[in-house]
């Protein structure tokens, strides 16, 4: 045991890391008033053991910290990539603008504190990352510091001071970053005089209207379309994103023949989106209540099912190209991707891992199942080739210099920014390039948790040697600085969201949690107010915010240099 703790060899490093991570994760299970700081306990355990003399070879410690950070940000990028650009559409645009405001305000408050107090801007960057609970930002800042070279003696002294105190500043500011964010949400609820029940009802109505896939039924009563087929009305391009999944004539339910002339009194079950749902009754006739029992009559040969795309050859192909309706007599009603229900638009690019909700005959569905693979068990196998190629490309991108005027050295995206950008682009464009990027949610979470655990443990062990001395010698003021960086931007953005953008309380909760990349605030809000839309709104702003937090931390260090 003594040899493991003192020899600083590979076995000792693994032993110490495992000890720090296991004890930190065990402590994360304990909650105070339903609040936990989660894996940040690993950081504090690393600081504690580092303070009492446990050390790891510096080269080994640096590798562990950087590799853990890469795994963490790459897993995040793969998860958010498919919805990254989509998050800027519709309601996502004002929310992302406000999220940008959160980032800019945090940087502004940090810089003002630096000017007023004279505190090292590198340390303030660590405090800012802790105040907004953004670990990748800390990693990006540390990476930028380590890349600094060829500077004046004065600049190198600032780099040395920042390198010593940045992790301590992060650790000191983090707990109040979590508690301060929760305090802003509770205060906002009181100031806005929120009635949770009324907000819940309004949010439920909006949620129904905002659904990606909207189901309705109508009765054919428009004389202008009598004798015309669905194909004549909709056309090849299906511009209105309208899918007729079933027809009823003379009380019999059957799969819609797109070339069958419509008659007065025919009933159609249609899946469309919220933008076009009002047009359906105008085209066909009266909208009628949807009673699914009526559309599942006994004796009907029409069945529905869910098929998983597991054949990699399907990746990159659109629904239009597969032409499933004409070839197999099967309608794709909806597509489930990463937990999101998507409208089955003809130009939607498919990828491995998508789940298709289909309607048609048993024979037709069986044929489509053979086409797409439909072997869900195969999705449990890890697809590591694009992950490691993506990491290699991300590291390469992170090392490329980006020159800006009047900066002493070029900006680099680093080991946090480079892999994050590549993962986002890979997650979004991969299917279009016939690259299978699917990773099971559990596998993604495992990679992410291993990465953040290694990073936190390494950062804590590295900071433990000087943490107490930094805190005693003026570091207690860092708590105040962190509180200001947490509370001021969140308060301003919450007021703007409520009074300028007229957002409901649940949307504000998701905005604040995603805009600060704070999973603890997300968990607290969902537990307190029990609305699933909070997580949806969190996911809307999280990708852009995560990227901007990483870049902002690097820019702060570059300004210091």
SVG drawing of the C-alpha trace seen along z (x, -y; Angstrom):
<svg xmlns="http://www.w3.org/2000/svg" viewBox="-70 -49 82 60">
<polyline fill="none" stroke="black" stroke-width="0.4" points="0.0,0.0 2.8,-2.4 4.6,-1.7 1.5,-2.3 1.0,-5.7 4.6,-6.8 6.4,-5.3 4.6,-7.4 4.6,-4.5 1.8,-3.4 0.3,-1.0 0.3,-3.8 -1.3,-6.3 -4.1,-3.9 -4.6,-3.1 -4.8,-6.8 -7.1,-7.7 -9.4,-4.8 -9.5,-5.8 -10.3,-9.4 -13.0,-8.6 -14.7,-5.9 -14.8,-8.0 -16.0,-11.1 -18.8,-9.2 -19.8,-7.6 -20.1,-11.1 -22.1,-12.3 -25.0,-10.0 -25.7,-12.2 -28.0,-15.1 -28.9,-18.1 -32.4,-19.4 -32.5,-17.3 -29.4,-19.0 -26.1,-17.3 -23.0,-18.7 -22.6,-15.3 -19.2,-14.3 -17.6,-17.5 -17.1,-15.6 -14.3,-13.8 -12.6,-17.2 -12.8,-17.9 -11.6,-14.4 -8.6,-14.9 -7.9,-18.2 -8.2,-16.7 -5.8,-13.8 -3.5,-16.0 -3.3,-18.4 -2.2,-15.5 0.6,-14.5 -0.7,-12.0 1.0,-12.7 1.1,-11.3 3.9,-11.6 3.3,-15.0 3.6,-13.6 1.2,-10.8 -1.2,-13.3 -1.2,-15.6 -2.0,-12.7 -4.9,-11.5 -6.4,-15.0 -6.2,-15.7 -7.4,-12.3 -10.3,-12.4 -11.3,-15.9 -11.2,-14.7 -13.4,-11.7 -15.9,-13.9 -16.3,-16.7 -16.3,-14.3 -19.1,-12.2 -21.1,-15.5 -20.5,-16.6 -21.7,-13.3 -24.9,-13.5 -25.8,-17.0 -24.5,-17.0 -27.7,-15.7 -29.8,-18.6 -27.2,-21.3 -28.2,-23.2 -31.8,-22.4 -31.8,-24.2 -31.6,-27.5 -34.9,-27.1 -38.3,-28.5 -38.4,-29.0 -34.8,-27.9 -33.5,-31.1 -34.5,-33.6 -33.5,-31.0 -30.0,-30.7 -29.7,-34.4 -30.4,-34.7 -27.9,-31.9 -25.3,-33.8 -26.2,-36.7 -25.5,-34.6 -22.0,-33.7 -21.2,-37.3 -22.4,-38.7 -20.4,-36.2 -17.3,-37.2 -18.1,-40.9 -18.6,-40.5 -15.4,-38.5 -13.4,-41.1 -14.8,-43.9 -13.9,-42.2 -10.4,-41.7 -10.1,-45.4 -11.5,-46.5 -9.5,-44.1 -6.4,-43.4 -6.9,-39.6 -5.0,-37.5 -7.2,-37.0 -6.3,-33.4 -7.4,-32.7 -10.6,-34.7 -11.2,-32.4 -11.1,-29.4 -13.5,-31.2 -15.8,-31.9 -15.7,-28.3 -16.6,-27.2 -19.3,-29.8 -21.1,-28.6 -20.2,-24.9 -18.5,-24.4 -15.7,-21.9 -14.6,-21.9 -14.1,-25.6 -11.6,-25.0 -9.9,-22.3 -9.7,-24.6 -8.2,-27.4 -5.6,-25.1 -4.7,-23.8 -4.2,-27.3 -2.0,-28.1 0.2,-25.1 0.6,-26.1 1.9,-29.6 5.6,-30.0 7.9,-32.6 6.4,-35.4 7.9,-38.2 9.1,-37.5 6.1,-39.5 3.6,-37.5 5.2,-34.2 4.8,-35.2 1.1,-35.8 0.9,-32.3 2.7,-30.8 0.4,-32.4 -2.7,-31.4 -1.5,-27.8 -1.1,-27.6 -4.4,-29.0 -6.9,-28.3 -8.0,-24.9 -8.3,-26.3 -10.5,-29.2 -12.7,-26.7 -13.1,-24.5 -13.9,-27.4 -16.5,-28.9 -18.2,-25.7 -20.4,-24.9 -21.8,-28.4 -22.2,-28.3 -24.7,-25.4 -26.4,-27.0 -26.5,-30.5 -28.1,-29.2 -30.8,-27.4 -31.3,-30.6 -31.9,-32.6 -34.6,-30.2 -36.4,-30.3 -36.1,-34.1 -37.4,-34.3 -40.4,-32.2 -41.2,-34.6 -40.6,-37.8 -42.6,-36.6 -45.4,-35.4 -45.5,-32.1 -48.5,-29.9 -47.1,-26.4 -50.5,-24.9 -51.4,-27.6 -48.0,-27.5 -48.2,-23.7 -51.6,-23.9 -50.3,-26.6 -47.1,-24.6 -49.1,-21.4 -51.2,-23.1 -48.1,-24.6 -46.3,-21.2 -49.2,-19.6 -48.9,-22.3 -45.2,-22.2 -44.9,-18.4 -42.7,-17.5 -45.2,-14.9 -48.9,-15.9 -51.7,-13.3 -55.2,-14.2 -58.1,-12.8 -60.4,-14.4 -63.4,-13.6 -63.3,-14.2 -65.8,-17.0 -64.1,-19.2 -65.8,-18.8 -62.6,-20.1 -60.8,-16.9 -63.5,-14.4 -62.1,-11.9 -58.5,-12.9 -56.0,-10.7 -53.8,-11.6 -50.8,-11.5 -52.6,-14.1 -53.2,-16.4 -49.9,-16.1 -47.6,-15.6 -44.2,-13.9 -42.4,-16.4 -45.0,-16.4 -44.2,-20.0 -46.6,-20.1 -45.0,-17.3 -48.2,-15.4 -48.4,-11.6 -51.7,-9.7 -51.2,-6.6 -54.7,-5.1 -58.0,-5.4 -61.5,-4.4 -64.2,-3.8 -67.6,-2.3 -66.4,-1.5 -63.4,0.5 -59.8,-0.5 -57.1,0.1 -53.7,-1.1 -54.0,-4.2 -53.4,-3.6 -51.9,-6.9 -53.5,-6.5 -57.0,-5.6 -59.6,-8.3 -61.1,-9.9 -64.8,-9.9 -67.1,-12.1 -67.2,-10.7 -63.8,-9.0 -61.9,-9.4 -58.1,-9.9 -55.7,-9.5 -52.9,-11.9 -49.5,-12.7 -48.2,-16.2 -46.3,-18.9 -47.5,-22.0 -46.8,-24.4 -49.2,-22.6 -51.9,-21.1 -54.2,-24.0 -54.0,-23.4 -55.2,-19.7 -58.9,-20.5 -58.7,-23.2 -57.5,-20.7 -59.6,-17.6 -62.5,-18.7 -63.8,-18.6 -61.3,-17.6 -62.7,-14.8 -61.6,-13.5 -58.9,-10.8 -60.1,-7.6 -57.3,-5.0 -59.7,-2.1 -61.7,-3.1 -58.5,-2.8 -57.6,0.6 -60.8,2.6 -60.8,6.3 -60.4,8.0 -58.3,5.1 -55.1,6.3 -53.4,3.0 -50.9,3.2 -48.4,0.8 -44.9,1.5 -41.6,0.0 -38.4,0.9 -34.8,0.1 -32.3,-0.9 -29.3,1.3 -28.0,1.8 -25.2,-0.7 -26.0,-0.9 -29.1,-2.9 -27.1,-5.7 -27.1,-8.8 -30.2,-7.8 -33.4,-9.8 -37.0,-8.5 -37.6,-9.7 -34.8,-7.6 -35.9,-4.5 -39.4,-5.0 -40.9,-2.7 -44.5,-3.6 -44.5,-2.7 -42.3,0.3 -43.7,2.0 -47.0,0.4 -45.8,-0.8 -46.1,-4.3 -43.4,-5.7 -45.4,-7.9 -42.7,-9.1 -39.1,-8.7 -37.6,-8.4 -34.0,-9.7 -32.1,-10.1 -35.4,-10.3 -36.9,-13.0 -40.1,-12.3 -39.4,-13.6 -41.8,-14.2 -41.2,-11.7 -40.3,-14.3 -39.2,-12.9 -35.8,-14.5 -35.0,-13.4 -31.6,-11.7 -31.7,-8.4 -28.9,-6.9 -28.2,-3.8 -30.0,-3.9 -33.2,-5.6 -36.5,-4.0 -39.2,-4.0 -42.9,-4.0 -44.5,-2.2 -48.1,-1.3 -49.0,1.2 -49.6,4.9 -47.7,7.5 -45.9,8.7 -44.9,5.1 -43.6,4.3 -41.6,7.6 -40.0,6.6 -39.1,3.1 -37.7,4.7 -35.4,6.8 -34.4,3.7 -33.4,1.6 -31.9,4.5 -34.2,4.3 -31.8,6.1 -31.9,3.9 -29.5,6.2 -26.7,5.2 -27.0,1.6 -25.5,2.6 -22.2,3.3 -19.8,0.3 -19.0,-1.5 -15.5,-2.8 -14.0,-3.5 -15.6,-6.9 -15.0,-7.8 -11.3,-7.4 -10.9,-8.8 -13.0,-11.8 -10.8,-12.2 -7.7,-12.2 -9.2,-14.8 -10.3,-16.8 -6.8,-16.9 -5.4,-17.9 -7.9,-20.7 -7.3,-21.8 -3.6,-22.3 -4.0,-24.4 -3.1,-28.1 -5.7,-30.8 -4.1,-34.2 -5.8,-37.4 -4.4,-40.9 -2.7,-42.3 -2.6,-39.0 0.8,-37.8 0.2,-34.3 -2.3,-32.5 -5.5,-31.1 -5.9,-27.3 -9.1,-25.4 -7.1,-23.0 -7.9,-19.6 -11.4,-20.7 -12.5,-22.8 -11.1,-20.8 -12.7,-17.4 -15.9,-19.1 -16.3,-20.8 -15.4,-17.7 -17.9,-15.6 -20.7,-18.1 -20.0,-18.2 -19.7,-14.4 -22.9,-13.9 -24.8,-16.2 -23.2,-15.6 -22.0,-12.0 -25.1,-10.3 -25.2,-12.5 -21.6,-11.4 -22.6,-7.7 -20.6,-7.6 -22.3,-5.6 -22.0,-7.8 -24.7,-6.0 -23.6,-5.3 -26.0,-3.8 -27.1,-6.4 -25.8,-4.2 -22.4,-3.8 -22.2,-7.6 -23.0,-8.2 -20.3,-5.7 -17.6,-7.4 -18.7,-10.8 -18.6,-9.8 -15.3,-8.0 -13.8,-11.0 -15.1,-13.6 -14.1,-11.4 -10.5,-11.1 -10.4,-14.8 -11.8,-15.8 -9.5,-13.5 -6.4,-14.7 -7.4,-18.4 -8.1,-17.9 -4.8,-16.0 -2.9,-18.7 -4.6,-21.6 -4.4,-19.9 -0.9,-21.0 -1.6,-24.7 -5.4,-24.9 -5.4,-25.7 -2.7,-28.3 -4.4,-29.9 -7.7,-30.0 -6.1,-31.5 -4.0,-34.1 -7.0,-36.0 -8.7,-33.2 -11.8,-33.5 -12.7,-36.5 -13.0,-34.2 -16.2,-32.9 -17.7,-36.4 -16.4,-36.8 -17.9,-33.5 -21.2,-34.5 -21.3,-37.7 -20.5,-35.9 -23.3,-33.4 -26.1,-35.6 -25.8,-38.8 -25.9,-37.3 -28.6,-34.8 -30.8,-37.5 -30.6,-39.8 -31.3,-37.0 -34.2,-35.7 -35.8,-39.2 -35.3,-39.5 -36.8,-36.1 -39.9,-36.8 -40.7,-40.4 -39.1,-40.9 -39.6,-37.4 -42.7,-36.4 -41.3,-33.0 -43.0,-30.7 -41.3,-29.7 -40.4,-26.2 -38.7,-27.5 -36.8,-29.9 -35.6,-27.1 -34.4,-25.1 -32.7,-28.2 -30.8,-29.0 -29.8,-25.4 -28.6,-24.9 -27.1,-28.4 -24.9,-27.6 -24.4,-23.9 -25.6,-23.1 -27.1,-19.5 -27.6,-20.1 -30.0,-23.0 -31.7,-20.9 -32.3,-18.0 -33.5,-20.4 -35.9,-22.2 -37.4,-19.0 -37.7,-17.6 -39.3,-20.7 -41.7,-21.6 -42.1,-18.3 -42.2,-19.4 -40.5,-17.5 -40.2,-20.6 -37.5,-21.9 -35.1,-19.2 -36.2,-19.9 -35.3,-23.6 -32.1,-22.7 -31.1,-20.6 -32.0,-23.4 -29.4,-25.8 -26.8,-23.4 -24.8,-22.6 -24.2,-26.3 -23.5,-27.3 -21.1,-24.5 -19.1,-25.5 -19.1,-29.2 -18.0,-28.5 -15.0,-26.6 -14.1,-29.3 -14.7,-32.1 -12.3,-30.5 -9.6,-30.4 -10.2,-34.0 -9.9,-35.1 -6.5,-33.5 -5.4,-35.0 -6.4,-38.5 -4.3,-37.9 -1.3,-37.1"/>
</svg>
